[in-house]
Amino acid sequence: MLTIRGIYDGKTIRPLSDEPLPVVDREVPVAILFLEDVAVESNRRLLQGEAAGRMRAARDAMPPLKESVKELVEQGRER
């Protein structure tokens, strides 16, 4: 059995950019397995909203920075 990881965009499947591909010497039948259910569009919007809510809650739980973002960037440049 041969496994090639890829991306499915709802229309086509293409291999990941760093995925090594075997040399093609003949055509063979394949089976494509989706390890996760592909959400329909309405479910996708709901899931995106839930994910955004979790990200906002995680951000709100973080303590504020002791320095401004500009100061942190400048410190990073000095390294």
Buried (B, 14 or more C-beta within 10 A) or exposed (E): EEEEEEEEEEEEEEEEEEEEEEEEEEEEEEEEEEEEEEEEEEEEEEEEEEEEEEEEEEEEEEEEEEEEEEEEEEEEEEE
